[in-house]
Amino acid sequence: MESDDECEYDSTWEHKYENKTPRKKVFHKWSRRNMYAARHMQDFRHILIWRRYLIMGLCSVIINVVVVVFKGRFYNLAFYCGRIKSSPDDTALPSFCNVHIDEFHQQWWGEYERLEDVHSYIQWLFPIQEPGVNWRAHLFRKDKQAKSKLVKSYKLMLDFYGLHLANESTGEVERAPNWKDHFRNLNRFVYSHNNLRITRILKCLGTLGLKHYQAPLVKFFLHETLVVGHLQSLKQSVLDYFMFAVLDKSERRELVRFAFKHFKPQEQFVWGPKKFLSGEVHSKS
């Protein structure tokens, strides 16, 4: 029987077990690993990797043709470049209609009730890849103006959550001066829409050329939930979703090691192979 902490939907440690014969995993009843989340996040990571290799394999001439032909059809890119406003004819989402990206950054900063209650803006600010639109992310990553404004959107949402981007180069985040009130809001509900929003933001950062921002944000939430003991309503989402949105495998492994080191009780840790993690943690301590 395999250890209950081995997950067929988690490739984070796959090279450690590459000689093992695949077989059905067995999980104890007390295991809190969300298998839907594990599969969903692995699918997200693997789809991006496959598309990246596909794009790298195509010649630059073809890529440039696609850029010229299709650039005008990519609404999120056009929105970030200021060529269109949000959902001008979307009567189902009237709370975020006809908003220019610069207006959003100027007028919505610090509007915490509006950011909490309105839901439609998050899809415009943080687009994620969907089947059949893999060129969109490539075009976005090539556009410096769009990426710069994406960073502004990220800062705005960090402020909403009581955080501050301390270093734009490394992605390091810290508590903002008003963190207590915002943490209280984040802690109101388990599995709230803000948990989903943060997962989406992490996916978007990895997809649109800000991959180096992923791990610092997740590390911050791991520290707040597992070490300090704040944000307990986010704890399950941090472990199930946030941690496995990180595309860089070495960074993801370090996050899992950090989580294992601080998770109590360690014998109930189900987000990585405990025997391997125990050896690494003990050898470093």
N, C-alpha and C positions, 0 to 999 in steps of 0.2 A: 504494500500500500504506500502511495506517495504521501509526502508531507502535505498537510492541508494548506500550506502557504504557497504552494506552486499553482500558478494560474495559467491556463492555456491561452488566455487573452492578454498576456503581458510579456512583451518581448524585451523588457528592460535588461534581463539577465540571460537572454537566450544563448549567448556564446558560452556561458558557464555550463550549460547542459546540452550542448549541441550533439553529443554522442549518445544521449539517452533516447530510448525508443519512446515515441509519443504514445501516450495512453490517457484514458479518461481520468480526470482529476477527481479526487474524493475530498469533500470538505466537511468539517465538523459542524454540528448544528449551531455552535456559538460563533462561528466565523462571521465577521461583519464585512467581508469583502463583497462588494456589490458587483456581481458578474455582468450585469447589463452595462454598468459604468466601465468596467474593465474592457469589455469588448468594444464599446462605443469609442473609448479613447484610443485603443489600439487601431481601430479602423481609421480614425482621424489621422494618426501619425503615419500609418502605412500608405494611405492615399496620397498624402503630401510627398512622401519619399518617392513613390512611383511616378508622380507627376513631375517632380524635380528632375529625375533621371530622363524622363521622356523629353522634357524641354532641353536639357543639356545635350541630348542626342540629336536634336534637330539643328540644322545649319542656321547661322545668323540671318541669312537672306530670307528664309521662310519666316522666322520670328519677326523681322522688320515688316514684311508684307502683312502679317497678321496685325501688327501694331497699327499700321496705316488704315487697314480696312475696317477693323473692329473697334478702334479706340472710342469712337463716338457712341457706341452702343453700351458701354459699361457705365451704368448709372452711378455706382458708388465712386468710381474714379472721377466721373464728371462732377459729381456733388462735391468731392474734396478739392477739385480744381476750381470750383466756383462757377462752373458753366451751367449748372441747373440747381434748382431748389428742391427740397425734399417733397415727395409725394404731392404735387400740386393738385392732382385730380383724385386723390385717395380719400373719399368721404368717410371711409371706415376708420381712418386714423386722423381725425381733424385736429388733434392736439399737437401734431408736428407737421402741419402742412405749410408749404411755401416758406420754409426756413432756409436761409443761406448759411453755409458753413461758418463764415466769419461772424454772422449775427448770432449763431449758436454759441460760439466761443465767448463773445462779448456779453450776451444777454442772459445766458443760462448759468454762467459761473456763479456759484454760491446760492443758486435758486434751489435749495435742497428739497423743499416740498414738491416742486415741479419735477425735479429729477427722480424723486421717489415715486410719484403718482403716475407720471406719463411713461408709457412703455415703448411707444413706437420709435423713439429716436435711436434706441440701441442698435437696431438693425442697420441704420444708416451710418452710424459712427463706427461700428465695428463689424464690417462684413466678413463672413467666413465662406470658405470655398464649398461649393455644392457640386454634385455630379454634373459634368458637362460644361463647366465654366472655368476650367483650369487655367485658361489664358488670362483671366481677369487679375489674378494675384500677380502674375508675372509682369503685367503692364503697370500695376500699382507700384510694385517694388522698384520699377525703373523711373518713377516720377518723384523727384526730390520734393516738389511742392506738396504733393499729396502726403508723402511720408512725414513731412514737417508738421502738417496740420493734424495728422493722426497722432503725433506726439502731444499736441495741444489737447486733443480730445482725451487722451490717456491721462494727462495731468488733471483735467477737469474732473474726471471720474475718480481719480485718486483722492482729490480734495473732498469729493462727495462721501467717500468712505473713511475720511479722517486720516489720509496718508499724504505724503509729499515725496515727489521725485527728487531725491537728494543729489543724484549724479546722472546727468543725461547720457553720459558716455557708457557707464557701467550698468545703469538701470537700478542702482541701489535706491530703496525706498525707506522712509522713516515715518514715524507718527507725526501728524500735523499738530499744531497747538490746540486745535479743537477736537482732538481724537476721541475724547470720552463720550461726547454726545453722539458722534457718528458710530462708534463701536456699539453704543446702546441700541441704535437703530438696526445695525447689522445683526445684533443678537436677539432681536424680537421673535423671530420665527426660525425653526429648523427647515431647511430646504426651501427658503424663500426665493423670490424672483431675483434678489441680489446675488444669491449663490449662482444662479444660472447666468446672470449678467457677467459675473467675474470669470466664469468658465468660458463664456463667449469672448471676452476681452483677451484672455490668455491665448485662445485659439487664433484670434485675429492677429495678435502680436507675432505669433510664430509664422503665420501665413503671409503677412504683408511686409516682411523685411525687418522686423524688430524682435527677432528671436532672442537676442541677448537680454531683453527685458523680462522674459518669462521666469527664469529661475530666481532672480532676486525677489520678485513679487511673491512667488510661492514660498520661498525661504522665510519671508516676513510673516506670512500667515501660519506657517508651521511653528515658528517661534512663539507667536502670540497664542496659538491654541494649545500647543504641547508643552512649552516651557513656562510661559507666563500664566497660562490658564484663562486668558480672555477669549472672547469670540467662540465659545463652545458650540453655538448654533452653526458655525461654519466648519467645525472639526471634521465631520464626515465628508463634506464636499471637498475640503482641502486634501484629504487622503484619497478619496475615490476619484476625483476629477482634476483638481488643480495640479496636483503633483504629476499626473500622467498626461497633461497637456503639453509639458515641456518637451520640445522636439530633440534637443541635444541629449543623446543617451548618457554621456558621461555626467552631465549636470543632473539628469534625472536620477541616476544612481546615487549621486551625492545627496540628493534630497531624500531619497528613500533611506539611506544610511542615517541621516540626521533624524528623520522621523522615527526610525527604529530605536535609536539611542535614547530618545526622549519620550517614547510612548510607554504608558503604564497601564496594565502590566505587560511586559515584553512578550510573555508567552502567548498573548492573544493578538500579537501583531500579524496581520495577514496580507500585507502589501509588498512582501518580498520574501525570499528564502531565508528563514531565520537562522539555519545552521551556518550559512555563508556569512550573513550579516553579523551574527554573534562573534565569529572569528575575527572579522574585520574591526568591529567596534572594540572588542577586548584587546586586540593587538595594538590599537592606537591609544588606549587609555592608560 
